[in-house]
Amino acid sequence: MIADVAGRLADRFAAVDRPWTGAAPADLGPAIAAVDLDRPLASFEDAFDEVGELYLKDAVWFHHPRYLAHLNCPVALPAVAAETVLAAVNTSVDTWDQSAGGTFIEQRLIDWTAQRIGLGPDADGVFTSGGTQSNLHALLLARDEAVENALLKHRLESDTPLRGVEVLPRLRLFASPHSHFSVVKAARLLGLGEEAVITVPADDWFRMNPAALDAAIETCREQGLIPAAVVATAGTTDFGSVDPLGPIAEVTAAHRVWFHVDAAYGCGVLVSRKHRGLLGGIEHADSVTVDYHKSFFQPVSSSALLVRDRASLRHVTHHADYLNPAEAVFPNQVDKSLQTTRRFDALKLWMTLRTLGPDTLGDMFDRVCALADQTWDWLASDPRFEVAAPPSQLSTVLFRLAGADDDTHRLAREALAASGEGMVAATKVEGRTALKLTLLNPETGLADIVPVLEALARHGKKAQVAS
């Protein structure tokens, strides 16, 4: 079956001539709903043919050079091969007696990443499903550290008992307006509420202002609230901006506040030989999110949370007699994880590093960053467009069709996708729609991007005439 599927997929990939067919929900929903799952087909070949019709025919192909939309990357081939191994063996890396060598491979990659970050000898971490889970995990640790510290302080100062649940409403998190939405989502899930997230102003390059952060923390303390964590972003989703990690680290150290860095997008800089300086200060973080399935070119899912002090992971540890009893002498990764059953996703990164090496991955990420600069310059020089943000520190480009309103941008983007000429994303910048290119394909060049931009200009002009 695997050999057959590999051949069929190779044929599919060879035939791909556009990133997407532009299919609408009404085109796909009824056909899938009509499938009778209680009546199997005659053979696997028939089932695969059906999947080809229901899924592959209208799949979005991230490897296509004109896919320029979201933070989706084409994947390194050694990782694809590793997917076959880990799916076939079906290892779960929650306990030693289910994973053995898998436990140590994952731990070695965690140690390697922590060394790249510079977290020090007490660092640890665990693979996760993605940046949202990694950020939730980090903020859970920060929350519980803050509660422990508050309870200890209260016991030293007062004879009145205080419960942890009474501390939660006083906790506050700090993030820039351009941080990932998962920060607010985590605050809700952790029982803090959205109002617990204090927005710290950013500069003209969409980076958190350290002086404003310092003032916000001071104000928080004056109001009797408890600063629990600061979330800095190393690669914002829309702008590719990297907060000034060094100065932020100084503020968090001065106030003794947990310092988390969301480097889900910008973690590729860890293997870059040109841009490593962008992450200066990340070595002072208490926790770091990395998404290998973005800028390390890994298949989804492949993410990790790293912590400076492995002792902080105790906040997610729970011992079950049947699984990881407290007296266990073997290493059990479930002791560090929000998940129990968990795929051996680390194998993909392991195979990629052992085949290609980190320098190759870094060079690939450097290429997409350089391409973003070239594209920004091209847009800035063409009167049909206007750039909507300064050049990215990473690989995003924000722009508008000159003189066009929000509806025109929407219609032009939809027409582009429907035609199969390319795919771009959209967002809001200062309340206005902007189109966005997210470049993560090292084989894409300006010669691939310009036709997409030309098509957008053409579709936008048609939309304006029609209106």
GULO-168225 format. One record per residue: residue in three letters; x, z, y of N, C-alpha, C in turn. Coordinates in pm, whole numbers, plus 50000, padded with zeros to 5 digits. Each point is the difference from the previous one (the first is absolute). Layout:
% GULO-168225
ALAXZYXZYXZY ...
//
This chain:
% GULO-168225
MET500835000049879499175000050121500865000050126 ILE501035008549999500865000950119500704986850027 ALA500514993949894500694987150018499044989450051 ASP498785000249948498994990350042499645002050147 VAL499785012550038499645003050138501134996250095 ALA501245002949959501144996650086500044985050027 GLY499784992249897499994985550019498884995450090 ARG498825005549979498844996250083500215004050146 LEU500575012150021500245004450138501064991450067 ALA501034996449923501034991250057499384986950048 ASP499094994749921499314987850040499175002250126 ARG499325011550005499185003250118500875000850126 PHE501105007549989500875001750116500574986650046 ALA500354991749906500574986950035498994991350073 ALA498735002349974498964991650059499475005350133 VAL500415012250039499485005950124500494991950120 ASP499084995450081500384992150118499505006050131 ARG499365011549991499535007050120499815014749964 PRO500035008950101499965014349969498655004949949 TRP498914992550030498675004649960499024988550015 THR498935000949923498974989550008499005002450111 GLY499985012350056499015003350102498655003549942 ALA499945003649873498735003049935499285011550069 ALA498674999050007499175010450060499395008849890 PRO499575012150034499375008749899498854993249926 ALA499224992050071498874993349936500464989649898 ASP501254995550013500524990249904500415006649868 LEU500405012650006500585006549882499095010549937 GLY499285007350082499205011149950499014996449890 PRO499164990050021498994996849898500594996149865 ALA501094992450000500604995749873500545011849922 ILE500605009650068500545011749931498875009149954 ALA498975001450083498865008449962499284994549878 ALA500084986949980499294993749889500695001649865 VAL501235004949999500745001749875499385011349917 ASP499724997349874499465010049908501165007149930 LEU500355011750047501155007249945499735005849861 ASP498764999749957499695004849865500154989149894 ARG500294987850042500164988949905501364993550021 PRO500985003449917501354994450016500034985149972 LEU501024993650055500194985749977500684997849865 ALA500114987449961500484996949865501485003049980 SER500794999450109501445001849985500625004950130 PHE501245004549989500735004050120500204988250094 GLU500244988349942500184988150083498764997450085 ASP498825001849940498764998250076499905010550111 ALA500395012449968499945010650100500954997150115 PHE501184994749967500954997150107499504988350085 ASP499404990249937499424988950075498945005050098 GLU499205009849954498975005750086500635007350118 VAL501065007849974500715006950108500594989950099 GLY500484988949945500534989550087498964994950097 GLU498764999049953498914994950084499495010750096 LEU499875012349953499415010550081500985006850095 TYR501294999449967500995007550078501154991350050 LEU500724993849907501224992950040499724988150091 LYS498904993449979499694988150081499945003550148 ASP499515012150031499855004050140500895011850036 ALA501065002149922500925011050030500734997450131 VAL500425010850065500854998950119501445000649953 TRP500774989750034501364998649948501025004650104 PHE500505012149982500935005850097501364993149999 HIS500304992849894501304993349995500014987150080 HIS498814995450043499954987350072500605001750140 PRO500834990650046500705001950128499095000250123 ARG498724996049983499095000750114499045011849989 TYR500265009149905499285012850003500745009050098 LEU499365003150113500675007050109499165011850050 ALA499115005149916498985009350049500415014749991 HIS499835006049885500145014549988501365003949940 LEU500165013149979501265005149946500054998249849 ASN499884987649957500114996449859501234991449981 CYS500805003149900501244992749982499964991649872 PRO500764989249996500254993549872500885009349918 VAL499894999349870500665010249918501244994749929 ALA500985009049986501244996649930499714997849852 LEU500534989349945499684996449861500435010549898 PRO501135007050017500305010649902498925010749993 ALA499345002450113498925010050001498784994949925 VAL499744986950007498894994349925500255001449850 ALA501224997449959500355001749859499865014649958 ALA500415009050088499905014249970498555004449984 GLU499084993850075498585003049985499544997749857 THR500514989449938499634997149861500445011349908 VAL501225004950024500535010849916499195012850018 LEU499805004150124499365013050022498544999849961 ALA499334988350015498604999149958499885000149849 ALA500934993349933499934999249853500305013449934 VAL501015007150050500365012949942499015010850043 ASN499464998450123498955008850052500475014450018 THR501235001650043500555013250028499245006650115 SER499765012949985499525008250111501095009950035 VAL500424999950126501155008050039499615013750053 ASP498925005749946499645013450046500815010849929 THR500284998349871500785010249930501124993549919 TRP501015008249970501154995449926499614994349864 ASP499075006749932499674995549865499114987649999 GLN499714994450119499314987150008500904989050057 SER501155003950053500784989950073501495000149971 ALA500575011649968501435001249967500884992350099 GLY500604988849958500904992550088499344995850130 GLY498714997549996499284996450121500085010950105 THR499965012449956500135011350092501314999150077 PHE501104997449930501304999950065500224987550084 ILE499414988849959500114987850082499295002250133 GLU498795005649995499295002850125500805009850085 GLN500495010749939500735010150077501284994250060 ARG500674991049928501224993950052499684991550123 LEU498884992949997499614991950116499605008850118 ILE499365011249973499685009550107501305005150064 ASP500965003749915501285005050052500724989150081 TRP499964987749950500654988850070499374997850137 THR498675000450005499314998050127500295011450096 ALA499995012449949500305011550084501424999150057 GLN500944995049920501374998250048500044989450109 ARG499254989149983499954989550103499445005750131 ILE499025008949989499415006150118500955010250061 GLY500725007349913500915010450047499385013850000 LEU499105002649905499245012550001500795012049951 GLY501104997949931500815011249958499825003849854 PRO500785009949951500065002949857498765006649942 ASP499135005650083498805006849950498784991049999 ALA500204987250028498874990850010499394997049863 ASP498754995850004499294996149879498834991250042 GLY499174996649904498854991750032499354994649875 VAL499054990950020499264994549888499394986750042 PHE499834991049903499344987450028498505002450018 THR499384991750084498575001150029499354986249994 SER498704999750027499274987449994500164991750126 GLY500415006250113500134992650124500195009350118 GLY500134994150118500285007850120498925010050035 THR498744996549975498925009350031500125012649917 GLN500284998549871500185011849915501265007650038 SER501064992850030501255006750039499805008250127 ASN499304994450099499755007550123499105012149976 LEU498984998349916499145011349964500825011049934 HIS500854996149906500855009549928500885007650099 ALA500654992750089500905006350097499265009950089 LEU498834996250048499265008650092499385011949928 LEU499734998549871499575011649920501135010349995 LEU501224995349975501155009149998500185006750136 ALA499894991950105500175005450135498915010350032 ARG498764996949960498895009450022500275013449933 ASP500374999549873500175012449925501235007950047 GLU501054992950044501145006950059499585007350127 ALA499194993350082499555006050126499115012149974 VAL499134999049900499125011249966500835011849951 GLU500954997449911500875010849949500725007050114 ASN500564992150091500755005850112499085008350091 ALA498794994950023499055007150086499575013249936 LEU499774999949870499605012249931501135010350001 LEU501224995349979501155009150004500145006250138 LYS499904991950104500115005050137498905010350029 HIS498804997249951498885009150025500235013449930 ARG500514999649877500245012449927501045008750070 LEU500974993650064501045007450070499505006050131 GLU498954994150056499545004050133498695007849999 SER499295000049888498665005950001499675006249865 ASP499155010350003499515006249878498684993849955 THR499444991350083498734993649967500264988549902 PRO499314999749887500224989049904499574986550056 LEU500694989649960499704986350043500084990849878 ARG499034991349985499984990849887500464986150046 GLY500564992549905500484986650033498914991250057 VAL498785001349948498904991550047499705002550147 GLU500355011950049499775003050141501064993650089 VAL501124996449940501084993650077499724985150021 LEU499354993649901499834985450002499444994550131 PRO498955006250060499464994150124500975000050117 ARG501085007649989500975000950110501154990149984 LEU500104993549885501124990949976499824986950074 ARG501114994650049499964987350071501134990849950 LEU499684987149994500964989549965500224991450122 PHE501194994250013500344991850117500454986249954 ALA499424989750061500364986249965499754991150120 SER500664988550002499794990650110498684992649980 PRO499474993450103498774992449983500154988149906 HIS501234996749964500264988549914500395004049858 SER499875012849969500275004449864498944994649905 HIS500275000549870499094994549901498735008549991 PHE498874993349974498725007049993499985010849893 SER500924999149903500015009849893500335014050049 VAL500585001250119500285013350055498685007250031 VAL499094993050067498695005750030499215002349871 LYS500094990649909499315001349872500515012249924 ALA501315002150001500585011649932499505013050064 ALA499905000150132499525012150068498595003649952 ARG499164989949981498655002549949500065005349857 LEU500774993449916500075003949859500605014049981 LEU500865003950091500665013049989499215011350065 GLY498794996950045499145010350056500325003650143 LEU500784991950068500385002850138499064993350100 GLY499454988549961499134992550089500784990650091 GLU499344989550044500664990050085500515006050130 GLU499285010350051500405005950127501335007249991 ALA500495002149878501305006649984501164990750033 VAL499754987050008501074990550031500084998050150 ILE501115004150058500224998650144500804987350024 THR499454991350084500664987350029501055001950108 VAL501224996149968501125001150094500214986350064 PRO500064999150132500154986950066501254992549954 ALA499904986650009501104991349961500524992550122 ASP501204994249986500574992350110499544985549994 ASP500574991650084499574986150008500374992049875 TRP500845005749916500384993549874499265006449883 PHE498945007950033499125005949899500705010349913 ARG500965007250060500745010449931499645013750058 MET499905009949915499655013450045500965005050108 ASN499465006750100500795005550110500425014349965 PRO501285002549975500445013449958499705010850104 ALA500124996950129499705009950103498535003849997 ALA499144990049979498575002849991499695008149875 LEU500734997449893499835008049878500365014650026 ASP501125002350065500435013550031498945007350082 ALA499454993250099498975006050085498735002949921 ALA499644990849911498785001849920500135012149907 ILE501175001949942500205011549912499965012950080 GLU500614999950118499975011850087498555003650035 THR499224990150037498605002350035499235005549881 CYS500294994749885499365004549877500255014949977 ARG501235004250013500335014149980499335008950105 GLU499984995350125499375007750108498535002549973 GLN499374990849927498585001149968499755008149873 GLY501055005749944499865007949880499864991849873 LEU500344987350008499934991149884501364999549932 ILE500014994349879501234999949920500454985749974 PRO501114995450057500534986749968500474999849855 ALA499394991549920500324999749857500964988749964 ALA499864988450064500864988749965499994989650110 VAL501124993350012500124988150085500214988149908 VAL499214989450022500134987849921500604989150089 ALA501244996449974500634988850068499874987749911 THR499924988450061499814987749925501224991050012 ALA500544996049886501124990649998499454986649953 GLY499364993050093499384987249971498495001050008 THR499454999650123498545000450013499404987149945 THR498815001249946499374988649933499814988250093 ASP499545002650121499724988950092501234994950073 PHE500865009150044501064996150092501395000049938 GLY500155005449881501335000949941500945008750079 SER499445009550075500835008550085500485012349923 VAL501185004650035500615011649936500125011050104 ASP499315011149975500085011250094501455004950011 PRO500395005850113501385005050018500215012549914 LEU500464997949879500035010649900500965011350037 GLY501154996650056500965010350038499445009750102 PRO499534995150116499415009150099498795007749948 ILE499184993649916498855007149944500475011149908 ALA501064997449924500555010349912500485012150081 GLU500574997550118500445011150084498835008550045 VAL498894993450034498805007450043499445008349886 THR499884993949882499435007349887500905011749958 ALA501314997950008500925010949965499875011650098 ALA499894996650128499895010550103498735008249982 HIS498944993449955498715006949984499755004649856 ARG500944997249911499855003649858498704994549942 VAL499804987050020498814993049950500434989849895 TRP499224998749895500264990249893500104986050059 PHE501044992749961500264986650052499824989949887 HIS498924992150007499744989749900500234986250061 VAL500664991349926500224986250044499254990649905 ASP499074992750056499304989849922500794987050013 ALA500844997549900500824987849998499494990449894 ALA498684999849980499424991149900500434985650023 TYR499974995650125500374986350035501514998950025 GLY500555009250077501384998750043501055004349899 CYS499575004149880500995004849902500984989249958 GLY499664987250020500934989349968501305001050077 VAL499955006850115501205001750081501045008549925 LEU499555007849904500935008349924501024991849924 VAL499684987449969500954991449929500524988750089 SER499655000550128500464989850094501435002750044 ARG500784989450009501375001550051500074997150150 LYS498854996150060499984996950143499245010250083 HIS498935005649943499075007750081499925014849963 ARG500925005049917499895013849952499905010050115 GLY500594996750114499965009050115498615002950050 LEU499034991349970498625002350044499445013149945 LEU500525004349886499485012149937500875012250028 GLY500824999350101500825011550037499135012150030 GLY500255010949932499205012250016499095002649883 ILE499784989949916499125001949884500595010349903 GLU501305001750006500655009749910499605014450031 HIS499375002450116499555013550036498565002749958 ALA499354990349940498595001549962499845010449890 ASP498855006750001499635008949889499364992049888 SER499404988650034499404991449898499984985750052 VAL500054990549907500054985850036499134992149902 THR499174991150054499244990549919500744986849995 VAL500164994449881500564986549986499064991849911 ASP499804987550038499214990849919500914988849951 TYR500475001249877500814989349943499204987249986 HIS498655001349990499194987949984499734992950133 LYS500735003850102499984992450124501394993550018 SER500925007350058501264993750038501105001049895 PHE499675004549878500934998849887499504989349902 PHE498924993050038499504988449925499595003349857 GLN499325011449986499515004449869498504997349986 PRO499534998049877498564998749980499295013350029 VAL498764999050047499175012050016499735005849860 SER500115012949978500365009850101501405005349973 SER500685003250111501345005449989500355006750133 SER499745013050005500265007850121500625013149957 ALA500475007850096500565013149967499915009250119 LEU499955012949971500155010450100501315007249972 LEU500845001450102501265007349991499905012650086 VAL500585010949953500035012450078501425005350010 ARG500295006450112501335005550022500275011849906 ASP498985008349980500165012149920499054999449882 ARG500544998649881499154998849881499085012049981 ALA500355011450057499155011849984498634997850064 SER499914991450100498714997750066498984993449907 LEU500494993349895499094993549906499205010049917 ARG500345012750010499265010349926498535000350041 HIS499694995050119498635000550049499064990949921 VAL500544990749922499134991549918500135003049851 THR500795010049967500245003249859498855008249943 HIS499524995749885499025007949924500384998949853 HIS500085011349933500415000149860498785000549909 ALA499924990349910498944999749898500655002449864 ASP499425008949923500625003649872500184988149907 TYR499074990550004500084988649908501004989450045 LEU500415000750127500774988950057501385004350048 ASN500055008850097501265004250062500025015250019 PRO500015007449893499975014550013501155005350084 ALA499775011450061500985005650093501355002549933 GLU499975002849871501255003049930500714987549950 ALA499514988050033500614987649952501444998850050 VAL500874995149912501414998450037500354985450028 PHE499064990849968500254985850024499524996250141 PRO500604989750060499544995750133498664992849991 ASN499035004950075498664994050002499684995450141 GLN499904987050020499764994550132498635003850056 VAL499055003549913498685004050047500075012450088 ASP501065007849985500175011950082500134996550149 LYS500354987550030500254995950139498914990950056 SER499074995949917499124988750034498565004350024 LEU499294992450082498565001750015499264994049881 GLN500654990949929499414993349884500425007149872 THR499224997949896500415004349867500484987649925 THR499104992849935500414987449938500524990650110 ARG501174994349977500624991850104500864989349937 ARG499864987850048500764988649947501505001750026 PHE500784993649917501465000050015500424989150098 ASP499475000750122500264989650099501464999550043 ALA500735010849979501415000250038500814989449926 LEU499554996049883500764990349922500164986850075 LYS499014996350081500064987450074501155000150100 LEU500105010950075501095001050097501355000849929 TRP500045007349890501245001249922500504986349957 MET499124991849941500394986849952500424991050116 THR499345001650115500354991950117501385003650052 LEU500275012950013501315004350049501114996249903 ARG499735001349870501034997049901500244985049986 THR499044991850045500154985449991500494994050132 LEU499375003950110500304994050130500945008650084 GLY499855013349991500815009050081499385002550136 PRO500325011350063499405003750129500404990850114 ASP501214994749998500424991350110499144987450007 THR499654994549885499144988149998498645003250059 LEU499425011549963498715003950056500115002150150 GLY501095006250043500205002050144500124987050076 ASP500724990449942500134986950064498654993050010 MET499165001649897498674994050003499165006050113 PHE500085013250016499245006350108500564996250137 ASP501314998950010500604995650127499524986150038 ARG499814991249900499554986450031498614999950061 VAL499095008349949498654999850058499995006250139 CYS500895009750024500105005850135500534989550099 ALA500994992349957500544989550086498964989150025 LEU499214996949899498954989950016498965004550101 ALA499685012950002499045005150098500524997650142 ASP501285002250023500594997650132499914985350037 GLN500314991249906499924985550027498584995850033 THR499045005649927498604996450022499525005050136 TRP500405012250037499625005450130500534991050112 ASP501244995849989500594991250102499234986850008 TRP499614994649884499264987349999498665001650070 LEU499295010849970498705002450062500125002150151 ALA501035007550039500195003150142500304987650082 SER500514989649935500374987850073498904989350000 ASP498905002549928498934990149989498805004450084 PRO499584992250099498925004150092498655001349932 ARG499844995049877498725001549931499815014249946 PHE501065008050002499965013549944500515010050102 GLU499695012549975500615010950076500335011349902 VAL501175005850014500375011149912499225012350044 ALA499565007949903499165011650029500755013149991 ALA501284999449964500825012149988501464995750007 PRO500885009250035501434996850001500484996249860 PRO501204994449988500534996749868500025012249909 SER499634998149876499945010949903501405004749962 GLN500105012949967501265005049944500144996149854 LEU498884995949937500034995849861499514985649989 SER498864997649939499664986049970498554996450028 THR499415006050103498664995950042500084992850134 VAL499014991350023499924992750126498535000050042 LEU499735004650124498655000450054499884990150114 PHE498924992149999499864989650101498524996650019 ARG499724992350104498654995350027500034985250033 LEU498864993749985499814986550052499745001450149 ALA500774993350081499915001650145498594997250050 GLY499465009550075498694998250062498825001349907 ALA500225003649876498915000849902499425014149994 ASP498675000849974499365013049986500045004549853 ASP499425011749975500055005749865499304991249898 ASP498854994350037499264991549906500804987649961 THR500704994450098500814988249971501105003349900 HIS500635011650019501055004049906499435002249860 ARG498825005949992499395002349869499684986749932 LEU499404991050074499614987149942501234991849959 ALA501045000450082501214992549967500655005549873 ARG500035013349988500595006249881499194996949876 GLU498675000650010499154996949886500134985449959 ALA500064991150098500134985749969501344997149933 LEU501055006850046501324998349939499975003949853 ALA499445011749970499955004749861499144990849914 ALA498874995650054499104991449923500634986649968 SER500874995350090500644987049979501155000849900 GLY500495012149975501155001549912501324997050067 GLU499994997850131501254996550071500925012050019 GLY499455012049988500815011950018499115012150011 MET500625011850000499275012450018500755009150096 VAL499285004950101500555009550095499035011850009 ALA500465011150054499175011850017499575001250146 ALA499195010050028499575002850136499925015050022 THR500165004250124499895014150036499595000850146 LYS500015012150055499705001950141501245005250072 VAL500294994350115501075004950087499385002350137 GLU499995012550042499395003750128498574995050010 GLY499265001349889498594996749999499664985449980 ARG501004991549995499774985649983500524995449864 THR499314990149943500444994449873501344993150015 ALA500865002549905501274992849991500174995349857 LEU500624988649982500334995049868501355005749959 LYS500165001849870501225006849953500614992749882 LEU501304998150008500784995049888500795011749943 THR499895002349871500815010049932500904992449903 LEU501254999450031500944991549925500755008349897 LEU499734997349872500685007149893500464990549890 ASN500024987250028500454990349901501354994450045 PRO501085003649933501324995350043500204985049983 GLU499084993349931500114985549984499164992450103 THR499275007350084499274993750110500964997250115 GLY499824988750065500834996550116499134995950117 LEU500634997950112499254995850119499264986949975 ALA500574991549916499344987249968498695002149925 ASP499845011549933498735003349934499015006050098 ILE500515007550098499135007450092499434991050109 VAL500814990950053499544991650112498744992249965 PRO499884993749883498754993149969498785009249999 VAL500185012549961498905009650002499595002950145 LEU500995001850086499705002450141499354987850065 GLU500474988249965499394987750051498544999149957 ALA499745003649874498624999649949499125010150073 LEU500535012050027499235009950075499644994950138 ALA500964993750067499734994550132498914989449993 ARG500054991749896499004989649982498615005849973 HIS499945009749908498715006249969499465007950119 GLY500895006350076499565007350118499424990850104 LYS500614988550020499494990350098498634995049959 LYS499804997349869498714995649952498945010850022 ALA500375012549977499055011050017499605001250147 GLN500964998350091499695001050142499094988550044 VAL500254988249949499164988450035498575002249948 ALA499905005249877498685002149940499185010550074 SER500705009750059499285010550070499604995850142 
//
